[in-house]
Amino acid sequence: MSASVDETPPPPASAAATAPVDPRSFLKRTDLIVDSALSPAVFVGVNLLAGLKAGALAALALAVTIMAYRLLKRQDVTYAFGGVFGTGIAVAIALKTGDTEGFFWPKVLTNTAIFVGLALSVAFKKPAIGFLLETVLQVPSRWWQHDRVRPALSEWTLVWAASAALKAVVYLLLILAGRDGALLGVSVAFGYPLTAVLGLGGYAYVRWRLKRLGAPPVDAFRAPVPAPV
């Protein structure tokens, strides 16, 4: 039987335990939304004004421009690259099918995949939100895998999984109904607004849950900073 991540009794919960990260540092990263969600809005808007091909070209050109800008500024291009890749596939499907709704089929597939991935991460006791905190905010892995921390992150990971499933279903129903305008509306609503709600809601919930779990402070798991010579 494998040992737990940390079998030593955790210190009493403290302010540090209940506020391991500041959600504003994540929500201020509007590049996460701009890089991946702006192209669909441009596609639908230009398509309504100038037609399908013009909308497809405008969306793809915007995605490439955003990635080029990130490269020139030496910024993180992960989401910009994903925007180019996703937009390219969406444009190809839209042009192949000859209708606007085709542009949104990748969103059905990606949100379905996200739902499955998030649910599996919880099933394997490696909640994806823990990896997100470690990658974006440098939270130590030994902290978020702790037995008195992981349950809170697992529970909120399932909330994110449910939101991905909801998005997949809504996109699918609107595509089948041929609702171009509604697709644009939900694409915007499912971008930064929903991300902000989930981010702030998750911060409040996880903070409350960590108190109930008696979680150890995150700083106790950080490597000590070497003293200057």
C-alpha positions in Angstrom: 0.0 0.0 0.0 1.5 3.3 -1.0 2.2 6.0 1.6 0.4 9.2 1.5 2.1 12.3 0.2 2.8 13.6 3.7 2.1 11.5 6.8 3.3 14.0 9.3 0.6 15.7 11.3 -0.1 19.1 9.6 0.3 22.3 11.6 -2.9 24.0 12.5 -4.8 25.8 9.8 -3.9 29.5 9.5 -4.5 32.4 7.2 -1.8 31.1 4.9 -3.6 27.8 4.7 -6.9 29.4 3.7 -5.5 31.9 1.2 -2.7 30.0 -0.7 -3.1 32.0 -3.8 -4.6 35.3 -4.9 -7.2 34.7 -7.7 -6.6 38.2 -9.0 -3.2 37.1 -10.3 -4.9 34.6 -12.5 -7.9 36.6 -13.5 -5.7 39.5 -14.5 -4.3 37.3 -17.2 -6.7 38.4 -19.9 -4.4 36.8 -22.5 -5.9 33.4 -21.5 -9.2 34.6 -22.8 -8.1 36.9 -25.6 -5.8 34.3 -27.2 -8.4 31.6 -27.2 -11.8 33.2 -27.4 -11.6 36.4 -29.5 -11.4 34.7 -32.9 -14.9 33.2 -32.7 -16.4 36.6 -32.1 -14.5 38.1 -35.1 -15.5 35.2 -37.3 -19.2 35.5 -36.6 -19.2 39.3 -36.8 -17.3 39.5 -40.1 -19.3 36.6 -41.5 -22.5 38.5 -40.9 -21.1 41.5 -42.7 -19.0 40.1 -45.5 -19.7 36.3 -45.8 -18.2 33.0 -44.6 -14.8 33.2 -46.4 -14.1 36.7 -45.1 -15.1 35.7 -41.6 -12.8 32.6 -41.8 -9.9 34.6 -43.0 -10.4 37.4 -40.5 -10.5 34.9 -37.6 -7.4 33.1 -38.7 -5.5 36.3 -39.4 -6.4 37.6 -35.9 -5.2 34.4 -34.2 -1.9 34.5 -36.1 -1.5 38.2 -35.3 -2.0 37.6 -31.6 0.6 34.8 -31.5 3.1 37.0 -33.4 2.5 39.8 -30.9 3.1 37.4 -28.0 6.3 36.2 -29.6 7.6 39.7 -30.2 6.8 40.7 -26.6 8.5 37.4 -25.4 5.2 36.5 -23.6 3.7 33.1 -23.0 2.4 31.8 -26.4 0.8 28.6 -25.1 -2.8 29.9 -25.4 -2.0 31.9 -28.5 -0.7 28.8 -30.2 -3.8 26.9 -29.1 -5.9 29.8 -30.5 -4.2 29.5 -33.9 -4.5 25.7 -33.9 -8.2 25.7 -32.8 -9.1 28.5 -35.2 -7.4 26.7 -38.1 -9.4 23.6 -37.5 -12.6 25.6 -37.0 -12.1 27.5 -40.2 -11.4 24.4 -42.1 -14.7 22.8 -40.9 -16.7 25.9 -41.5 -15.4 26.2 -45.1 -15.9 22.5 -45.7 -19.5 22.4 -44.4 -20.3 25.8 -45.9 -22.1 27.1 -42.8 -21.2 29.3 -39.8 -22.2 26.6 -37.3 -19.3 24.4 -38.5 -16.9 26.9 -36.9 -18.1 25.9 -33.4 -17.9 22.1 -33.7 -14.3 22.1 -32.3 -15.7 23.7 -29.2 -18.1 20.8 -28.7 -15.2 18.4 -29.0 -12.7 20.3 -26.9 -15.1 20.9 -24.1 -16.1 17.2 -24.1 -12.4 16.3 -23.9 -11.9 18.8 -21.1 -14.7 17.3 -19.2 -13.3 13.8 -19.5 -9.8 14.9 -18.6 -10.9 16.8 -15.5 -13.1 14.0 -14.3 -10.3 11.5 -14.8 -7.8 13.7 -13.0 -10.1 13.6 -9.9 -10.6 9.9 -10.3 -6.8 9.3 -10.2 -6.4 11.7 -7.2 -4.4 14.3 -9.3 -7.0 17.1 -9.6 -6.2 19.3 -12.6 -6.6 22.5 -10.6 -3.6 21.4 -8.6 -1.5 21.2 -11.7 -2.9 24.7 -12.8 -1.8 26.2 -9.5 1.6 24.6 -9.7 2.1 25.8 -13.3 0.7 29.3 -13.2 1.2 30.3 -9.5 4.2 28.1 -8.6 2.3 26.3 -5.7 4.4 23.3 -4.5 3.1 20.0 -5.7 3.6 18.5 -2.2 1.1 21.0 -0.9 -1.7 20.5 -3.3 -1.3 16.7 -3.2 -1.6 16.7 0.6 -4.4 14.6 2.0 -6.0 17.7 3.6 -5.7 19.9 0.5 -6.5 17.6 -2.4 -10.2 17.1 -1.5 -10.9 20.8 -1.8 -9.1 21.0 -5.2 -10.8 17.8 -6.4 -14.3 19.1 -5.6 -13.7 22.4 -7.5 -12.1 20.5 -10.4 -15.4 18.6 -10.7 -17.2 22.0 -10.9 -15.0 23.0 -13.8 -15.7 19.6 -15.4 -19.4 20.2 -15.1 -19.0 23.7 -16.7 -17.2 22.1 -19.6 -19.9 19.5 -20.0 -22.5 22.3 -20.0 -20.7 24.3 -22.6 -20.4 21.2 -24.9 -24.1 20.5 -24.6 -25.1 24.2 -25.2 -22.8 24.5 -28.2 -24.2 21.2 -29.6 -27.8 22.2 -29.3 -27.3 25.7 -30.8 -25.3 24.2 -33.7 -28.1 21.7 -34.4 -30.6 24.5 -34.2 -28.6 26.8 -36.6 -28.5 29.7 -34.1 -25.6 31.8 -35.3 -26.3 34.8 -33.1 -26.8 32.7 -30.0 -23.5 30.9 -30.7 -21.7 34.2 -30.7 -23.5 35.2 -27.5 -22.6 32.1 -25.6 -19.0 32.1 -27.0 -18.6 35.5 -25.3 -20.4 34.5 -22.1 -18.4 31.3 -21.8 -15.2 33.3 -22.1 -13.9 35.7 -19.5 -17.3 36.1 -17.6 -17.6 32.4 -16.8 -13.9 32.1 -16.2 -14.1 35.0 -13.7 -17.1 33.4 -11.9 -15.4 30.0 -11.7 -12.1 31.6 -10.6 -13.5 33.8 -7.8 -16.1 31.2 -6.8 -13.4 28.6 -6.6 -11.1 30.8 -4.5 -13.9 31.5 -2.0 -14.9 27.8 -1.9 -11.4 26.4 -1.6 -10.5 28.9 1.0 -13.5 27.9 3.1 -13.0 24.2 2.5 -9.3 24.3 3.5 -10.3 25.7 6.8 -12.7 22.8 7.3 -10.1 20.3 6.3 -7.4 21.8 8.6 -5.0 22.2 5.7 -1.3 23.0 6.3 -0.1 26.4 5.1 1.4 26.4 1.6 4.5 28.2 2.7 5.5 25.3 4.8 6.1 23.3 1.6 8.1 25.9 -0.2 11.9 25.4 -0.6 13.8 27.8 1.7 15.4 30.7 0.0 19.3 30.5 0.4 20.7 33.3 2.5 22.9 35.8 0.6 26.6 35.2 0.9 
